[in-house]
Amino acid sequence: MKKINKIFVTGKSEKSNRYLKWIFVFLFAVLIALSAALIKFYFDVNKSTEKKEPDHGIITDFSSSANGYRTFTSEYGGVGVVNDDGRVIVEPEWNSIHFLKADRFIVSQMFNGIEKMGIIDIDDNIITPFIFQSFDPVGQGLVKGYVSEEDGFIIFDVSGNLLSGYKWDSVSLRDDKIILTKDKDTFSAVVSNGHIEIITADMIREADGHLIYFKTEDKKLLSLVNEKKLSEIMNISSIYLDSLIKNDKKTIAGLTEKQYYSALAENNIFDNCSLNNFTTCSISVKENSDSLSYVFSAVADYDYKVGDTEIKNIISEISLNIINDEKSGKLILKSINKNEL
C-alpha cells in the first residue's frame, strides 16, 4: 500500500473560506449602518420633542431666534429677521438684533460713532428711544434698560412698555414680589395696570450722623406718592434737619423760597441742644384742590443745656411742611412745627 505523506485542502474548501470572510465583512458593514441609523433616529426624536418656548414668546436670554423667526446677516453686514419661509420680516439695517418676544426686538445702531440700543416692533415702529447702552432680562417678563452714561436702570416689560422710569440700582424676584433698591432704600412691588406699584417702602437717611428710618405699607400713601417723590421728601427733610443742627443757613436757603426762609432758618429749635437720636418717622399727604402737599414728621430725643440749666431726654415731634414749587416744579420746604411730647 502506498503511504500518504501529506493531505492537501482542495480548491473547493479555499473558496468556501473566502465566502465566509466576505459574509462577515458584509454583516459588519450592515451593523455599522444600523448603528448610525439608530443614533440619527434618537437625535431626530429628541429634537422634535424638545420643550417649546411658552405661548407668550418670551425669550429670557435674548436669543437670535423665536417662534418661527430668526436673525440673518446681509451681504453688506446688516442684521435683519426672516421667518421659516425665508421672507424678510425686519430689514437688515441694524448692527444687532435680539428677541424680546416674537414681535418685539432689541436692536442697535451707530449714532456718531457710538452704538445705541432701542426696542422696535415687527412693523419697524420704534417703541423706545435709542438711548440705551444695554438691556438685561430679569425674569417674570421684566427687562432692565441701562441708559447710556447714566447710573442705574429703568424697567420695561417684554413688549417694550415702560413700567418704571426711576433709576434703580438693583432688582430681584422674591416669590410674587419684585424687590428694588436705590442707594439705601428698599422697596417691594408688583406690576399692576402697566406700571410698577410699590407696596412697601424701607428708607434710611442721616442728619448729623443720626439715622432717620422710614418704613410704610400704607396703601393710600403709596398710591399717592411714588418712589421718586418719597425719595425727594426724605432727601429734603434729612438735609434740612442736618443743616438745622449744624446751623448751616446757606444750605437751608437752597431748600426753600425767600418768603419761607426766615421761619425755617432763624428760629432754630436745636439751639443749645444736643441731639440723641430720631425715633418714629412718618410721611402724610394733604390733598388740596389742585395739588398735593406733604408732611414729614420725626420724633427727636435731645438734651438742652444753658448755663447751669440742663434738661435731658426732651422728646419732641418735628413736622416739616413740604410743597411743590410751581416755578421750578420741585419740592420745597414751607414751614416747621415742633410739639413736645
LINJOTA-V33491 format. One record per backbone hydrogen bond with DSSP energy under -1.0 kcal/mol. CO is the residue of the C=O (numbers start at 1). NH is the residue of the N-H. E is the energy in kcal/mol with one decimal. If there is no record, write none. Layout:
co | nh | e
CO | NH | E
CO | NH | E
This chain:
co | nh | e
10 | 14 | -1.2
11 | 15 | -1.8
12 | 16 | -1.5
13 | 17 | -1.9
14 | 18 | -1.7
15 | 19 | -1.9
16 | 20 | -2.0
17 | 21 | -2.0
18 | 22 | -2.2
19 | 23 | -2.4
20 | 24 | -2.2
21 | 25 | -2.4
22 | 26 | -2.5
23 | 27 | -2.5
24 | 28 | -2.3
25 | 29 | -2.1
26 | 30 | -2.3
27 | 31 | -2.1
28 | 32 | -2.0
29 | 33 | -2.3
30 | 34 | -2.6
31 | 35 | -2.2
32 | 36 | -2.3
33 | 37 | -2.3
34 | 38 | -2.4
35 | 39 | -2.3
36 | 40 | -2.3
37 | 41 | -2.5
38 | 42 | -2.3
39 | 43 | -2.0
40 | 44 | -2.5
41 | 45 | -2.4
42 | 46 | -2.2
43 | 47 | -2.5
44 | 48 | -2.1
45 | 49 | -1.3
54 | 57 | -1.9
59 | 62 | -1.9
63 | 99 | -2.5
64 | 71 | -2.2
66 | 69 | -1.9
69 | 66 | -2.3
70 | 82 | -2.8
72 | 80 | -2.6
74 | 77 | -1.7
78 | 74 | -3.0
79 | 94 | -1.3
80 | 72 | -1.8
81 | 89 | -3.5
81 | 90 | -1.8
82 | 70 | -2.4
83 | 86 | -2.0
87 | 83 | -1.9
90 | 81 | -2.1
91 | 93 | -2.4
94 | 79 | -2.8
96 | 108 | -1.5
98 | 106 | -3.2
100 | 59 | -2.0
101 | 104 | -1.5
103 | 122 | -1.1
104 | 100 | -2.4
104 | 101 | -1.5
105 | 120 | -2.4
106 | 98 | -2.4
107 | 118 | -2.4
108 | 95 | -2.7
109 | 116 | -3.0
111 | 114 | -1.7
114 | 111 | -3.2
116 | 109 | -2.4
117 | 132 | -1.8
118 | 107 | -2.5
119 | 127 | -3.0
119 | 128 | -1.6
120 | 105 | -2.5
121 | 124 | -1.9
125 | 121 | -1.9
129 | 131 | -1.7
131 | 148 | -2.6
132 | 117 | -3.0
134 | 146 | -2.6
136 | 144 | -3.4
139 | 142 | -1.4
142 | 138 | -2.5
142 | 139 | -1.1
143 | 156 | -2.9
144 | 136 | -2.2
145 | 154 | -2.3
146 | 133 | -2.9
146 | 134 | -1.1
147 | 150 | -1.7
153 | 168 | -2.8
154 | 145 | -2.8
155 | 163 | -3.0
155 | 164 | -1.7
156 | 143 | -2.5
157 | 160 | -2.1
161 | 157 | -1.8
163 | 196 | -2.4
164 | 155 | -2.2
168 | 153 | -1.7
170 | 181 | -2.0
172 | 179 | -3.0
174 | 177 | -2.5
177 | 174 | -2.6
178 | 189 | -2.0
179 | 172 | -2.0
180 | 187 | -3.1
181 | 169 | -2.9
181 | 170 | -1.2
182 | 185 | -2.8
185 | 182 | -2.2
186 | 202 | -2.2
187 | 180 | -2.9
188 | 199 | -2.9
188 | 200 | -1.5
189 | 178 | -2.9
190 | 197 | -3.5
192 | 195 | -1.1
195 | 192 | -2.7
197 | 190 | -1.9
200 | 188 | -1.6
201 | 216 | -2.1
202 | 186 | -2.6
203 | 214 | -2.6
205 | 212 | -3.2
207 | 210 | -1.9
210 | 207 | -2.1
212 | 205 | -2.2
214 | 203 | -3.3
216 | 201 | -2.2
218 | 222 | -2.5
219 | 223 | -1.4
220 | 224 | -1.3
221 | 225 | -2.5
226 | 230 | -2.6
227 | 231 | -2.0
228 | 232 | -2.0
229 | 233 | -2.5
230 | 234 | -2.5
231 | 235 | -2.5
232 | 236 | -2.6
233 | 237 | -1.9
234 | 238 | -2.4
235 | 239 | -2.5
236 | 240 | -1.7
237 | 241 | -2.4
238 | 242 | -2.3
239 | 243 | -2.3
240 | 244 | -2.6
241 | 245 | -2.3
242 | 246 | -1.8
243 | 248 | -3.1
247 | 249 | -1.2
248 | 252 | -1.6
249 | 253 | -2.1
250 | 254 | -1.0
252 | 255 | -1.7
255 | 333 | -2.5
257 | 260 | -1.7
257 | 261 | -1.1
260 | 264 | -1.3
261 | 265 | -2.1
262 | 266 | -2.3
266 | 268 | -1.2
268 | 271 | -1.6
270 | 273 | -2.0
272 | 305 | -2.3
274 | 303 | -2.7
277 | 301 | -2.9
280 | 299 | -2.5
282 | 297 | -2.7
284 | 295 | -2.3
286 | 293 | -2.2
291 | 288 | -2.3
293 | 286 | -3.1
294 | 322 | -3.1
295 | 284 | -2.2
296 | 320 | -3.2
297 | 282 | -2.6
298 | 318 | -3.0
299 | 279 | -3.2
300 | 316 | -2.2
301 | 276 | -3.2
301 | 277 | -1.6
302 | 314 | -3.5
303 | 274 | -2.7
304 | 311 | -3.3
306 | 309 | -2.3
309 | 306 | -2.4
311 | 304 | -3.4
314 | 302 | -2.2
315 | 341 | -3.1
316 | 300 | -3.2
317 | 339 | -2.3
318 | 298 | -2.2
319 | 337 | -2.5
320 | 296 | -2.3
321 | 334 | -3.2
321 | 335 | -1.1
322 | 294 | -3.1
323 | 332 | -2.8
325 | 329 | -2.5
330 | 325 | -3.3
332 | 323 | -2.5
335 | 321 | -2.6
337 | 319 | -2.9
339 | 317 | -3.4
